[in-house]
Amino acid sequence: MTSETVSVLAPDRTRLGGTLYRGRRDGFVVVGGATAVPQGYYDKMATWLAEERGVNVLTFDYRGIGASKPSQLRGFRAGGLDWGHDLMGAIGWASDRGPTVVVGHSYGGHAYGMTSAHQRTLGLYSFATGAGWHGHMSKAEAAKVWALWHVMGPALVKVFGYAPMSRMGLGEDLPKGVYEDWGRWCARPDYYHGDPSATFTKNIAHIEAPIVAVNSTDDAWAPPRSAAAFFQPFKTALLRTIRPQDAGRKHIGHMAYVRPACSALWEDMGRFVDERLATA
């Protein structure tokens, strides 16, 4: 398996940094990552898909983070919908070259419903995608989330002009607009579905592609009930609740699904990818 750096253009011509993992057959998987998580986090899973399933895999960084980061984030304009368009750019790059399936982690699942991505893909397999509302979480996690949106986060954004997530131990720093949209949507029990300004949700009624959404019982940010709230409008969504022991682990949380420690979960994802590409 070989990998190479590639450049992806979003629909508005914003250039994004990406990595292509070459498989041995036709077909692509586009990995839509989580908020504040750089594409390198998905390297092991992408390598497994290319080597074990033989499919080509494209990872990328949303504008404002990782290989798509500007020289400075203060004043950099980007919102949550822009990240949806970034996923669309990656899908366009891949689907121009072959049939394409999306694997989304957390925000990657959200982004799939923001654009017409479903028209150019054969399906979505998501890990850890939920509504992000504190009411779906445990009391301990809800308290942390409340501080992120109402105390520590806003104060730091005001000082820096962007969301310094790295200073809070929460991944990559984020553009101010992405942080603000994320917080506004997470304030609603159904995430962006109930936001009157989120006119892009009209796309969701037209999604015919199969969706599988996997959420662990110990995922503090996106437990199964949070996934049920988010995916309710997606008529093709099949929700799968798992337990850490299903992956041979004591803990999965929000981030471990895509790590080698939870590779037992990847077999089902691989079968989904194979089945969907076989329909092309």
C-alpha positions as CSV (number, residue, x, y, z in Angstrom):
1,M,0.0,0.0,0.0
2,T,1.3,3.4,-0.9
3,S,0.0,6.8,0.1
4,E,0.6,10.2,-1.4
5,T,-0.3,13.8,-0.7
6,V,-3.1,15.2,-2.9
7,S,-4.8,18.6,-3.2
8,V,-8.6,18.8,-3.1
9,L,-10.8,21.7,-4.2
10,A,-14.0,22.6,-2.3
11,P,-16.8,23.8,-4.5
12,D,-15.8,27.5,-3.7
13,R,-12.3,26.7,-4.9
14,T,-10.8,26.5,-1.4
15,R,-7.8,24.2,-1.6
16,L,-7.6,21.4,1.0
17,G,-4.8,19.1,1.9
18,G,-5.5,15.5,1.5
19,T,-3.9,12.0,1.5
20,L,-4.6,9.2,-0.9
21,Y,-4.1,5.6,0.2
22,R,-4.0,3.5,-2.9
23,G,-5.8,0.1,-3.0
24,R,-5.6,-2.6,-5.6
25,R,-9.1,-2.2,-7.1
26,D,-11.6,0.4,-8.2
27,G,-13.7,2.3,-5.7
28,F,-13.0,4.9,-3.0
29,V,-13.7,5.6,0.6
30,V,-13.7,9.2,1.7
31,V,-13.1,9.7,5.4
32,G,-14.9,12.7,6.9
33,G,-13.3,13.4,10.2
34,A,-14.5,14.7,13.5
35,T,-14.4,18.3,14.7
36,A,-10.8,19.5,15.5
37,V,-9.3,16.2,14.5
38,P,-6.6,16.2,11.8
39,Q,-6.6,13.6,9.0
40,G,-3.5,11.9,10.4
41,Y,-5.7,10.5,13.2
42,Y,-7.3,8.2,10.6
43,D,-4.1,6.9,9.1
44,K,-4.3,3.4,10.6
45,M,-7.9,2.9,9.6
46,A,-7.3,4.2,6.1
47,T,-4.3,1.9,5.8
48,W,-6.4,-1.1,6.9
49,L,-9.1,-0.3,4.3
50,A,-6.5,0.0,1.5
51,E,-4.6,-3.1,2.5
52,E,-7.3,-5.5,3.8
53,R,-10.2,-4.4,1.6
54,G,-8.2,-3.2,-1.4
55,V,-10.1,0.1,-1.7
56,N,-8.6,3.5,-2.4
57,V,-9.0,5.9,0.6
58,L,-9.0,9.7,0.7
59,T,-8.5,11.5,3.9
60,F,-8.5,15.3,4.1
61,D,-8.5,18.3,6.5
62,Y,-11.4,20.7,6.6
63,R,-10.4,24.3,6.0
64,G,-8.8,25.9,9.0
65,I,-7.1,22.8,10.5
66,G,-4.2,20.5,9.7
67,A,-2.9,20.6,6.1
68,S,-5.7,23.1,5.3
69,K,-4.8,25.6,8.0
70,P,-4.1,29.3,7.0
71,S,-1.0,31.2,8.2
72,Q,-3.2,32.6,11.0
73,L,-6.7,31.7,12.3
74,R,-7.6,35.1,13.6
75,G,-9.9,36.7,11.1
76,F,-10.2,33.5,9.0
77,R,-13.7,33.1,7.8
78,A,-15.2,29.6,7.9
79,G,-18.4,28.1,9.3
80,G,-20.0,24.7,9.8
81,L,-21.6,24.6,6.4
82,D,-18.2,25.4,4.8
83,W,-16.9,22.2,6.3
84,G,-19.9,20.4,4.7
85,H,-18.8,21.8,1.4
86,D,-15.2,20.6,2.1
87,L,-16.6,17.1,2.4
88,M,-18.4,17.6,-0.8
89,G,-15.1,18.7,-2.5
90,A,-13.4,15.5,-1.3
91,I,-16.4,13.4,-2.5
92,G,-16.2,15.1,-5.9
93,W,-12.5,14.4,-6.1
94,A,-13.0,10.7,-5.4
95,S,-16.3,10.1,-7.3
96,D,-14.7,11.6,-10.5
97,R,-12.3,8.7,-10.3
98,G,-14.6,5.8,-9.2
99,P,-17.6,4.8,-7.1
100,T,-17.4,6.2,-3.6
101,V,-18.6,5.5,-0.1
102,V,-18.2,7.8,2.9
103,V,-17.0,6.8,6.3
104,G,-17.8,9.6,8.8
105,H,-16.5,10.1,12.3
106,S,-18.7,12.4,14.5
107,Y,-18.9,15.6,12.5
108,G,-18.2,13.7,9.3
109,G,-21.7,12.1,9.7
110,H,-23.2,15.6,10.2
111,A,-21.5,17.0,7.1
112,Y,-23.0,14.2,4.9
113,G,-26.5,15.7,5.4
114,M,-25.4,19.3,4.6
115,T,-25.0,19.1,0.9
116,S,-25.9,16.9,-2.1
117,A,-23.2,14.5,-1.2
118,H,-25.6,11.6,-1.2
119,Q,-26.1,12.1,-5.0
120,R,-22.5,11.2,-5.7
121,T,-22.0,8.4,-3.1
122,L,-23.2,4.9,-2.5
123,G,-23.7,5.3,1.2
124,L,-22.5,6.5,4.6
125,Y,-21.0,4.5,7.5
126,S,-20.6,6.6,10.6
127,F,-19.0,6.2,14.0
128,A,-19.9,8.4,17.0
129,T,-22.3,10.8,15.2
130,G,-24.9,12.3,17.5
131,A,-26.9,15.5,18.2
132,G,-24.3,17.0,20.6
133,W,-27.0,18.3,23.0
134,H,-26.0,18.2,26.6
135,G,-29.4,16.7,27.6
136,H,-28.5,13.4,25.8
137,M,-25.3,13.1,27.9
138,S,-24.5,12.1,31.4
139,K,-24.5,14.9,34.1
140,A,-20.7,14.9,34.3
141,E,-20.3,15.2,30.5
142,A,-23.1,17.8,30.3
143,A,-21.2,20.0,32.8
144,K,-18.1,19.9,30.7
145,V,-20.0,20.7,27.5
146,W,-21.8,23.6,29.3
147,A,-18.4,25.1,30.2
148,L,-17.2,24.7,26.6
149,W,-20.1,26.7,25.2
150,H,-20.8,29.2,28.1
151,V,-17.6,29.8,30.1
152,M,-14.2,28.8,28.9
153,G,-14.8,28.6,25.2
154,P,-16.4,32.1,24.6
155,A,-13.8,33.8,26.8
156,L,-10.9,32.3,24.9
157,V,-12.5,33.0,21.5
158,K,-12.9,36.6,22.5
159,V,-9.2,36.8,23.4
160,F,-7.7,34.9,20.5
161,G,-10.2,35.5,17.7
162,Y,-10.6,31.8,17.1
163,A,-11.3,28.7,19.3
164,P,-8.0,27.6,20.8
165,M,-9.1,24.0,21.3
166,S,-5.5,22.9,21.8
167,R,-5.2,25.0,24.9
168,M,-8.3,23.1,26.3
169,G,-6.9,19.7,25.3
170,L,-9.6,19.3,22.7
171,G,-7.7,18.8,19.5
172,E,-6.9,21.3,16.7
173,D,-7.7,25.0,17.0
174,L,-10.9,26.0,15.1
175,P,-12.0,29.0,13.1
176,K,-14.3,31.2,15.1
177,G,-17.3,30.6,12.8
178,V,-17.0,26.8,13.0
179,Y,-16.9,27.0,16.8
180,E,-20.0,29.3,16.8
181,D,-22.0,27.1,14.5
182,W,-21.1,24.0,16.3
183,G,-22.1,25.5,19.6
184,R,-25.4,26.8,18.2
185,W,-26.4,23.4,16.8
186,C,-25.3,21.6,20.0
187,A,-27.7,23.8,21.9
188,R,-30.6,22.0,20.2
189,P,-31.8,18.5,21.1
190,D,-31.9,17.6,17.3
191,Y,-28.7,19.5,16.4
192,Y,-29.0,21.5,13.1
193,H,-32.4,20.1,12.2
194,G,-34.2,22.6,14.3
195,D,-32.1,25.6,13.3
196,P,-34.3,27.8,11.0
197,S,-31.1,29.3,9.4
198,A,-29.9,25.8,8.4
199,T,-31.8,25.7,5.1
200,F,-29.4,23.0,3.9
201,T,-31.4,20.4,5.8
202,K,-33.8,20.2,2.9
203,N,-31.3,17.9,1.3
204,I,-31.9,15.2,3.9
205,A,-35.4,14.3,2.7
206,H,-33.9,13.3,-0.6
207,I,-31.2,11.0,0.7
208,E,-31.8,7.4,-0.7
209,A,-28.3,6.1,0.0
210,P,-28.0,3.6,2.8
211,I,-26.7,4.9,6.1
212,V,-25.3,2.8,9.0
213,A,-24.7,4.7,12.3
214,V,-22.6,3.0,15.0
215,N,-22.6,4.4,18.6
216,S,-21.2,2.9,21.7
217,T,-23.0,2.8,25.0
218,D,-20.0,4.5,26.7
219,D,-19.7,7.3,24.2
220,A,-20.1,10.3,26.6
221,W,-20.5,12.8,23.8
222,A,-22.7,10.8,21.4
223,P,-24.5,8.0,23.2
224,P,-27.1,5.9,21.3
225,R,-30.0,8.2,22.3
226,S,-28.1,11.2,20.9
227,A,-27.6,9.3,17.6
228,A,-31.3,8.5,17.5
229,A,-32.2,12.2,17.9
230,F,-29.8,13.3,15.1
231,F,-30.6,10.5,12.6
232,Q,-34.4,10.6,13.0
233,P,-35.0,12.6,9.8
234,F,-32.7,10.3,7.8
235,K,-35.2,7.7,6.4
236,T,-32.5,5.2,5.3
237,A,-30.5,5.3,8.6
238,L,-29.9,2.0,10.4
239,L,-28.7,2.6,14.0
240,R,-26.4,0.1,15.6
241,T,-25.7,0.3,19.3
242,I,-22.5,-1.4,20.5
243,R,-20.8,-2.0,23.8
244,P,-17.0,-1.8,24.5
245,Q,-16.8,-5.5,24.9
246,D,-18.0,-6.0,21.3
247,A,-14.6,-4.6,20.3
248,G,-12.8,-6.5,23.1
249,R,-12.3,-3.2,25.0
250,K,-13.1,-1.8,28.4
251,H,-13.7,1.6,26.9
252,I,-14.4,3.1,23.4
253,G,-15.6,6.6,24.3
254,H,-16.0,9.1,21.5
255,M,-12.7,8.7,19.8
256,A,-11.4,5.1,19.8
257,Y,-13.8,3.7,17.1
258,V,-11.3,4.6,14.4
259,R,-8.1,3.6,16.3
260,P,-6.4,0.2,15.9
261,A,-7.4,-0.8,19.5
262,C,-11.0,-1.0,18.1
263,S,-10.1,-2.7,14.8
264,A,-12.7,-5.4,15.6
265,L,-15.3,-2.9,14.7
266,W,-13.8,-2.3,11.2
267,E,-14.9,-5.6,9.8
268,D,-18.5,-4.5,9.7
269,M,-17.5,-1.2,8.1
270,G,-15.4,-3.1,5.5
271,R,-18.4,-5.3,4.6
272,F,-20.6,-2.3,4.2
273,V,-18.0,-0.7,1.9
274,D,-17.7,-3.9,-0.2
275,E,-21.4,-4.3,-0.5
276,R,-22.0,-0.8,-1.6
277,L,-19.2,-0.7,-4.1
278,A,-20.5,-4.0,-5.5
279,T,-23.7,-2.2,-6.5
280,A,-21.8,0.3,-8.7
